[in-house]
Amino acid sequence: MFPRENHSNGYEQVGGMDHTHSHIHRERVRRGTRRLRGSSSSPSLRVFDQSQPNHHRPPCTDFDVAYFHSYAHLGIHQEMIKDRVRTETYREAIMQHQSFIAGKVVVDVGCGTGILSIFCAQAGAKRVYAIDASDIALQANEVVKANNLSDVVVVLHGRVEDVEIDEEVDVIISEWMGYMLLYESMLGSVINARDRWLKPGGLILPSSATLYMAPVTHTDRYNDSVDFWRNVYGINMSAMVPLAKQCAFEEPSVETITGENVLTWPHVVKYIDSYSVTINELESVTTKFKFNSMMRAPLHGFAFWFDVEFNGNAIVSTNYNSTTSFIDNHQMNGSQRKKRTNPNEALVLSTAPEDPPTHWQQTLIYFYDPIELEQDQLIEGLVTLSQSRENARFMNIHLEYTSGGRSHVKESVMR
């Protein structure tokens, strides 16, 4: 749907694309789906039947089946493993918390090829339960055997919600973050594992996560996608502009920007404490924001990114009371995130524009038409991120924003 003239830089979606079309579009825009997951004679591989009764288990939908199936594709795992910022930060976090892992029982939620499980085994874990609902679990089991770790790493092929573990665990590790942090809703499986198996005083890695947003300018992107059509080899093709705007900016865009694109300090959209977050609070997240532009520039939209912290020592020693320390160090309205220069402080994996790029990149919500900002001009409004009723792994994004005396609404769906 095209934006309503003079009233909105966004659109209100009515209905939606069919699943096949949206999947193709997502593959084209993001160059691969990011996070869709979770019989053998090998004693280190256990297969679980989701059809059996289990009071822990939410229903497994057709969308879930498609989600897990897509994670059987090796290319997705190769992309993640090749992300050195991601993989090496996780390995460093495991080694920094070796005293919590050595001789202990670990659960790896959504183990994929099993690399984090193997890192934990190398750190001295007594036993690692590597769980994945995708058929990639079969390959993970072969990797475990090839590294002579079958006596330590047990691969569980099934959803976290379906598998059974006959003991409490000391550590939960998971690389659960999707685009825009919450896309794909995998954190729910980590919560399920925590509530079922984690011992009191146990460790969760990462220990916390923070989603940020900030207004951005991106003239090159707008020119490439829209203004290109105004003069094509000397031909006026401006009639294509409305369609070009819709194709380029209707859905969220996963791409890499730099700190130069960001117009203000970021605003905290959501802080997540891995030890206390509930599934219900993730169903819908709303925050009000207020920014003052640091420069004169066209406002093209908002960017979202996230950090996760591996701060097990502090959290375990304070009995999971991490929220207070976070608020003490972060102002919740348009503030700069705290920089960590002391190696004794929490290890951070950041997807911020000013940090080394990751495969998550940043997620941008573009307007159909830019807003010309003056320096110090106020931009205020609210954003709501909610799980789609169509598929809880999709994310509905509702933006209301006011600047220069004009109010706008942008609605989008991350599929």
C-alpha positions as CSV (number, residue, x, y, z in Angstrom):
1,M,0.0,0.0,0.0
2,F,1.3,3.4,-0.9
3,P,1.6,6.1,1.9
4,R,-1.4,8.4,2.3
5,E,-0.5,11.7,0.7
6,N,0.5,14.4,3.2
7,H,-0.3,12.3,6.2
8,S,2.2,9.5,6.5
9,N,5.7,8.5,5.6
10,G,4.8,4.9,6.2
11,Y,1.9,2.6,5.6
12,E,-0.8,0.6,7.3
13,Q,-0.7,-3.0,6.2
14,V,-4.0,-4.7,5.3
15,G,-3.7,-8.4,5.0
16,G,-0.3,-9.7,4.1
17,M,1.8,-11.6,1.6
18,D,1.5,-15.4,1.4
19,H,4.2,-17.3,3.2
20,T,6.0,-18.4,0.1
21,H,6.3,-14.9,-1.3
22,S,7.4,-13.4,2.0
23,H,10.1,-16.1,2.3
24,I,11.4,-15.3,-1.1
25,H,11.5,-11.6,-0.4
26,R,13.3,-12.2,2.9
27,E,15.9,-14.3,1.2
28,R,16.5,-11.6,-1.4
29,V,16.8,-8.7,1.1
30,R,18.7,-10.5,3.8
31,R,20.8,-12.9,1.8
32,G,19.7,-15.8,3.9
33,T,17.4,-16.4,6.8
34,R,19.1,-15.7,10.1
35,R,17.7,-17.8,12.9
36,L,15.2,-20.6,12.3
37,R,15.7,-23.7,14.6
38,G,16.1,-24.7,18.3
39,S,17.0,-41.5,14.2
40,S,20.5,-42.7,14.7
41,S,22.3,-45.6,16.3
42,S,24.8,-43.3,17.9
43,P,24.5,-43.3,21.7
44,S,25.4,-39.6,21.8
45,L,22.3,-38.6,19.7
46,R,18.8,-38.8,21.1
47,V,15.8,-38.1,18.9
48,F,12.5,-36.8,20.5
49,D,9.0,-37.2,19.1
50,Q,7.0,-34.0,19.5
51,S,3.8,-35.9,19.2
52,Q,4.1,-37.4,22.7
53,P,2.3,-35.6,25.5
54,N,4.4,-33.0,27.4
55,H,3.0,-30.4,29.8
56,H,6.0,-28.1,29.0
57,R,5.3,-28.0,25.3
58,P,3.5,-25.2,23.4
59,P,2.1,-26.5,20.0
60,C,4.5,-26.9,17.1
61,T,3.0,-25.0,14.2
62,D,3.6,-25.4,10.5
63,F,5.6,-22.2,10.7
64,D,7.8,-23.8,13.3
65,V,8.4,-26.8,11.1
66,A,9.4,-24.6,8.2
67,Y,11.6,-22.6,10.6
68,F,13.5,-25.7,11.8
69,H,13.7,-27.1,8.2
70,S,15.4,-23.9,7.0
71,Y,18.1,-24.3,9.6
72,A,19.1,-27.7,8.1
73,H,20.8,-25.7,5.3
74,L,24.5,-25.5,5.9
75,G,24.9,-22.1,4.4
76,I,23.2,-20.4,7.3
77,H,25.5,-22.0,9.8
78,Q,28.6,-21.2,7.7
79,E,27.5,-17.5,7.7
80,M,27.2,-17.5,11.5
81,I,30.5,-19.4,12.1
82,K,32.4,-17.1,9.7
83,D,31.2,-14.1,11.7
84,R,34.4,-13.8,13.8
85,V,33.0,-11.2,16.1
86,R,30.1,-13.5,17.0
87,T,32.0,-16.8,17.3
88,E,35.2,-15.5,18.9
89,T,33.2,-13.5,21.5
90,Y,31.3,-16.6,22.5
91,R,34.5,-18.6,22.8
92,E,36.1,-15.9,24.9
93,A,33.0,-15.8,27.1
94,I,33.2,-19.5,27.6
95,M,36.8,-19.4,28.6
96,Q,36.3,-16.4,30.8
97,H,33.7,-18.4,32.7
98,Q,35.6,-21.6,32.7
99,S,35.4,-21.9,36.5
100,F,31.6,-22.1,36.2
101,I,31.8,-24.6,33.3
102,A,34.6,-27.0,34.3
103,G,33.1,-30.2,35.8
104,K,29.6,-28.9,35.3
105,V,26.5,-29.7,33.2
106,V,25.8,-27.4,30.3
107,V,22.8,-27.0,27.9
108,D,23.4,-25.4,24.5
109,V,20.0,-24.2,23.2
110,G,19.9,-24.2,19.4
111,C,23.3,-25.8,19.0
112,G,23.4,-25.8,15.2
113,T,26.7,-27.5,14.1
114,G,27.7,-27.8,17.8
115,I,30.6,-25.4,17.9
116,L,29.6,-23.8,21.2
117,S,29.0,-27.2,22.8
118,I,32.5,-28.2,21.7
119,F,33.9,-25.0,23.1
120,C,32.2,-25.8,26.4
121,A,33.7,-29.4,26.3
122,Q,37.1,-27.9,25.7
123,A,36.5,-25.7,28.8
124,G,36.2,-28.8,30.9
125,A,32.4,-29.4,31.0
126,K,31.4,-32.7,32.5
127,R,28.5,-33.0,30.1
128,V,26.9,-30.9,27.4
129,Y,23.4,-31.3,26.1
130,A,23.4,-29.9,22.6
131,I,19.8,-29.3,21.5
132,D,18.5,-28.5,18.1
133,A,15.2,-29.2,16.4
134,S,16.7,-28.9,12.9
135,D,18.2,-31.8,11.1
136,I,21.5,-30.1,11.4
137,A,21.6,-32.0,14.7
138,L,22.6,-35.1,12.8
139,Q,25.7,-33.3,11.4
140,A,26.4,-31.9,14.8
141,N,26.5,-35.4,16.2
142,E,29.0,-36.4,13.5
143,V,31.2,-33.4,14.4
144,V,31.1,-34.4,18.0
145,K,32.2,-38.0,17.2
146,A,34.9,-36.7,14.9
147,N,36.4,-34.7,17.8
148,N,36.2,-37.7,20.2
149,L,33.7,-35.9,22.4
150,S,30.8,-38.3,22.4
151,D,31.4,-39.1,26.1
152,V,30.9,-35.4,26.9
153,V,28.5,-33.9,24.3
154,V,25.0,-35.5,24.0
155,V,23.1,-34.2,21.0
156,L,19.3,-34.0,21.5
157,H,17.4,-33.8,18.2
158,G,14.2,-32.0,19.0
159,R,12.7,-28.8,20.3
160,V,13.8,-27.6,23.7
161,E,10.1,-27.8,24.6
162,D,10.0,-31.5,23.7
163,V,13.3,-32.9,24.9
164,E,13.9,-34.4,28.3
165,I,17.0,-34.1,30.5
166,D,17.1,-36.2,33.6
167,E,19.2,-33.8,35.7
168,E,19.5,-30.1,36.6
169,V,22.1,-28.1,34.7
170,D,24.6,-25.6,35.9
171,V,25.0,-23.5,32.7
172,I,22.8,-22.5,29.8
173,I,24.5,-21.1,26.7
174,S,22.7,-20.0,23.5
175,E,23.2,-17.8,20.5
176,W,19.5,-16.9,20.3
177,M,19.6,-13.4,19.0
178,G,17.8,-12.6,15.7
179,Y,17.7,-9.5,13.6
180,M,16.6,-6.6,15.7
181,L,17.3,-8.9,18.7
182,L,13.8,-10.3,19.1
183,Y,13.0,-11.5,15.5
184,E,12.3,-15.2,15.4
185,S,11.4,-15.5,19.1
186,M,14.1,-18.0,20.0
187,L,14.6,-16.4,23.4
188,G,11.4,-18.2,24.4
189,S,13.2,-21.5,24.1
190,V,16.1,-20.3,26.4
191,I,13.5,-19.2,29.0
192,N,11.9,-22.7,28.7
193,A,15.2,-24.4,29.3
194,R,16.0,-22.0,32.2
195,D,12.7,-22.6,34.0
196,R,12.9,-26.4,33.5
197,W,16.5,-27.3,34.2
198,L,18.7,-24.5,35.6
199,K,20.0,-24.9,39.1
200,P,19.6,-22.0,41.5
201,G,22.7,-19.9,41.1
202,G,23.3,-21.3,37.7
203,L,24.9,-19.4,34.8
204,I,23.3,-18.1,31.6
205,L,25.4,-16.9,28.7
206,P,24.7,-14.2,27.5
207,S,23.5,-12.8,30.8
208,S,21.6,-9.8,29.4
209,A,20.7,-8.0,26.1
210,T,19.8,-4.5,25.2
211,L,18.0,-3.3,22.0
212,Y,18.7,0.3,20.9
213,M,17.2,2.6,18.3
214,A,18.3,5.9,16.8
215,P,17.2,8.2,13.9
216,V,19.4,8.0,10.9
217,T,20.2,9.7,7.6
218,H,21.1,7.7,4.6
219,T,21.0,9.8,1.4
220,D,23.0,7.3,-0.7
221,R,20.5,4.6,0.0
222,Y,17.6,6.8,-0.8
223,N,19.2,8.0,-4.0
224,D,20.1,4.5,-5.2
225,S,16.6,3.2,-4.5
226,V,14.4,6.2,-5.4
227,D,16.0,9.1,-7.1
228,F,17.6,6.8,-9.7
229,W,14.3,6.6,-11.4
230,R,13.9,10.3,-12.0
231,N,16.4,10.2,-14.9
232,V,17.3,6.9,-16.5
233,Y,19.6,7.3,-19.4
234,G,18.0,10.7,-20.1
235,I,14.5,9.2,-19.8
236,N,12.1,10.6,-17.2
237,M,10.9,7.5,-15.3
238,S,9.5,9.3,-12.3
239,A,6.3,7.3,-12.7
240,M,8.3,4.4,-11.1
241,V,9.1,6.4,-7.9
242,P,6.0,5.4,-5.9
243,L,6.6,1.7,-6.7
244,A,10.3,2.1,-6.0
245,K,9.6,3.6,-2.5
246,Q,7.2,0.7,-1.7
247,C,9.7,-2.0,-2.9
248,A,12.6,-0.4,-1.1
249,F,11.1,0.7,2.1
250,E,7.9,-1.3,2.8
251,E,9.6,-3.9,4.9
252,P,12.4,-3.6,7.4
253,S,15.9,-3.7,5.8
254,V,18.8,-5.5,7.2
255,E,22.0,-3.7,6.1
256,T,25.2,-2.2,7.5
257,I,25.4,1.5,8.3
258,T,28.1,3.5,10.1
259,G,28.2,5.9,13.0
260,E,28.1,8.7,10.5
261,N,24.6,7.8,9.6
262,V,23.3,8.1,13.1
263,L,21.8,11.5,14.1
264,T,21.6,11.2,17.9
265,W,22.6,9.1,20.9
266,P,20.6,5.9,20.9
267,H,17.6,5.2,23.0
268,V,17.1,1.9,24.9
269,V,14.1,0.1,23.5
270,K,14.3,-3.0,25.7
271,Y,16.7,-4.4,28.3
272,I,16.5,-8.1,28.9
273,D,17.8,-9.9,32.0
274,S,18.3,-13.5,31.0
275,Y,17.6,-14.7,34.6
276,S,14.3,-13.0,35.0
277,V,12.7,-12.2,31.6
278,T,9.4,-14.0,31.0
279,I,7.9,-15.2,27.7
280,N,4.8,-13.0,28.3
281,E,6.8,-9.7,28.4
282,L,8.3,-10.5,25.0
283,E,5.0,-10.7,23.3
284,S,4.8,-6.9,23.0
285,V,7.4,-4.2,23.8
286,T,6.5,-0.5,23.8
287,T,8.7,2.4,24.5
288,K,8.5,6.2,24.1
289,F,11.4,8.0,22.6
290,K,12.6,11.6,22.4
291,F,15.6,12.7,20.3
292,N,17.3,16.0,19.4
293,S,19.1,15.9,16.1
294,M,22.8,16.7,16.4
295,M,23.0,18.1,12.9
296,R,21.1,19.5,10.0
297,A,20.2,16.5,7.7
298,P,17.4,14.6,6.1
299,L,15.9,12.0,8.4
300,H,15.3,8.8,6.5
301,G,14.2,6.5,9.2
302,F,15.3,4.7,12.4
303,A,18.0,2.1,12.9
304,F,17.9,-0.7,15.5
305,W,20.8,-2.7,16.9
306,F,21.7,-4.6,20.0
307,D,24.3,-5.6,22.5
308,V,24.5,-8.7,24.6
309,E,26.6,-9.0,27.8
310,F,28.4,-12.0,29.2
311,N,28.5,-10.9,32.9
312,G,28.0,-14.2,34.8
313,N,30.4,-13.4,37.6
314,A,28.5,-10.2,38.6
315,I,25.1,-11.7,38.2
316,V,25.8,-15.0,40.1
317,S,27.5,-13.1,43.0
318,T,24.5,-10.7,43.3
319,N,21.9,-13.4,43.2
320,Y,20.7,-12.3,39.7
321,N,20.1,-8.7,40.8
322,S,21.4,-7.1,37.6
323,T,18.7,-4.6,36.7
324,T,19.7,-2.0,39.2
325,S,23.4,-1.9,38.1
326,F,22.2,-1.6,34.5
327,I,20.0,1.4,35.2
328,D,22.7,3.0,37.2
329,N,25.0,2.9,34.2
330,H,22.5,3.7,31.4
331,Q,20.1,6.5,31.1
332,M,17.0,5.1,29.5
333,N,16.2,8.1,27.2
334,G,18.3,8.9,24.2
335,S,21.6,8.3,26.0
336,Q,24.9,7.0,24.9
337,R,25.5,3.4,25.8
338,K,28.3,2.9,28.4
339,K,31.7,2.2,26.9
340,R,33.7,-0.6,28.5
341,T,37.5,-0.1,28.5
342,N,38.3,-2.2,31.6
343,P,39.0,-5.8,30.7
344,N,37.5,-6.9,34.1
345,E,34.1,-5.5,33.1
346,A,31.5,-7.5,31.3
347,L,32.4,-9.0,27.9
348,V,30.1,-7.4,25.2
349,L,29.0,-8.6,21.8
350,S,27.8,-5.4,20.0
351,T,26.1,-4.9,16.7
352,A,26.3,-1.1,16.9
353,P,27.1,0.9,13.8
354,E,30.4,2.1,15.2
355,D,31.6,-1.4,16.1
356,P,33.0,-4.1,13.8
357,P,30.3,-5.4,11.5
358,T,28.5,-8.7,12.3
359,H,26.1,-10.8,10.2
360,W,23.3,-9.3,12.1
361,Q,24.2,-5.9,10.7
362,Q,21.6,-3.3,11.7
363,T,17.8,-3.2,11.0
364,L,16.5,-0.1,9.4
365,I,12.9,1.1,9.2
366,Y,12.8,3.6,6.3
367,F,10.2,6.3,5.7
368,Y,8.8,6.7,2.2
369,D,9.8,10.4,2.2
370,P,12.6,12.0,4.3
371,I,12.0,14.7,6.9
372,E,14.4,17.7,6.6
373,L,15.8,18.3,10.1
374,E,17.4,21.3,11.6
375,Q,20.1,21.0,14.2
376,D,18.6,20.3,17.7
377,Q,15.2,19.6,16.1
378,L,13.0,17.4,18.3
379,I,11.9,13.9,17.2
380,E,9.6,12.1,19.5
381,G,7.1,9.3,19.5
382,L,6.8,5.7,20.4
383,V,7.6,2.2,19.0
384,T,5.8,-1.1,19.6
385,L,7.4,-4.4,18.7
386,S,4.9,-7.3,18.9
387,Q,4.8,-10.9,17.9
388,S,2.6,-11.4,14.8
389,R,-0.6,-13.3,15.3
390,E,0.0,-15.0,12.0
391,N,3.3,-16.4,13.2
392,A,4.9,-15.6,16.6
393,R,8.3,-15.7,14.9
394,F,7.4,-12.7,12.8
395,M,7.6,-9.2,14.3
396,N,5.0,-6.4,13.9
397,I,6.6,-2.9,14.1
398,H,4.4,0.1,14.8
399,L,6.1,3.5,14.8
400,E,4.5,6.8,15.7
401,Y,6.8,9.9,15.4
402,T,6.4,13.7,15.4
403,S,8.9,16.2,14.1
404,G,8.5,19.8,12.9
405,G,4.9,19.9,13.9
406,R,3.9,16.9,11.7
407,S,2.9,13.5,12.9
408,H,3.5,10.3,11.0
409,V,2.8,6.5,11.4
410,K,4.8,3.7,9.9
411,E,3.8,0.1,10.2
412,S,5.8,-2.9,9.0
413,V,6.2,-6.6,9.5
414,M,9.5,-8.4,9.7
415,R,9.0,-11.8,8.2
